[in-house]
Amino acid sequence: MNKAFKIDAVKWQAKPVMNWFIRDLFINHSEENREGLHTFPLQFSQPHDIEIDGKTYLVKGITCNAERVYKRKGNGSIGLVRPFMIGIEVK
């Protein structure tokens, strides 16, 4: 069963998974320069307990959906990634 949630509703060890995905996007996917929607899946080798809106679920994977946009700043442009939804794969 797969479900989707607002990005700030999903936590692992009481921390928003959004923070992990944002860090991962900047470190491992900074070369991605296409504007538009992107999907970044994460599959666990063992199921993890993930908290969603105060309830705990045992999940096999998490997917982050994000939008890459460019905005003009001065003489150039800056690329921004806006994560907006987390999908989970329930065990």
N, C-alpha and C positions, 0 to 999 in steps of 0.2 A: 504494500500500500504506500503510495506517495502522497505527500501533502505539501502545501506551500504556506509560508507564514511571513509576516512583516519582519524585516531584518533585525529590528531591535527586540523582538520577542524571543529569540532563540539564544540560549546560553549554555556554555559548557564550563563546569567547575565554577559556577556563579559569575562567569565573565561572558559578555556578549561575543558570540562567534563572529559578529561583524568586524570586530577589531582584528581578529586573525586574518580574515579575508582581505581587509583593506591593506594590511601589512604585506600579505602574500601577493596581492595585485601589484603593489609598487615594487617589490623586490624581484618577483619572478615573471611578471608579465608587463613590465614597463616598455618593452620593445613593441608591444601591440599598439599600432597607431590607427587602426580602422575605427571610425566613429560607428556608433550603433550599439545594439544589444549583444552581450557576450555572456556565456555560461561557463562557470568554473566548478567542476565537480571534485569532490573529495570522498574517496571510498576508504573506510576503515578496515584494517585487517581483522579486528575483533569489534563487535558491537560496542557502542559507547552510550552511556546515559546522558541524554541531552534534555535540558529544561526548556519548556516552551510555555509561556504564560503561566508559570508556576507549577506545571505538571511535568513529571519526568517520563521520558520515552526512551526505549532502547532502540537505537538506530544503527543502520549499516553504512549510511553515507549522508553527506550534506552537499547541496549544490547552491552556489551563489549566482544570482542573476544580477548583472551590472550593466550600466550604460556608460559608454565612453563618449565624451563630448569635448570639443575644443572651444575655448573662449579667447577672444582678442584681449591682450594685455599690452598696452603701450605699443612698441614696434613689432611685437611678435604675438604668438599665441601660446596658450598653455593647455595641456591635455588634462582633463579631469575624469576620474572614474567615480560614478555614483552607484554603489550597490543599493539595491532596493528590495530584493526578496530572497529569502532562503527557502530552499526545498529540502525536505528530508525523506529518506527512504527508511521506513519503519521495519524493524526486524519481524 
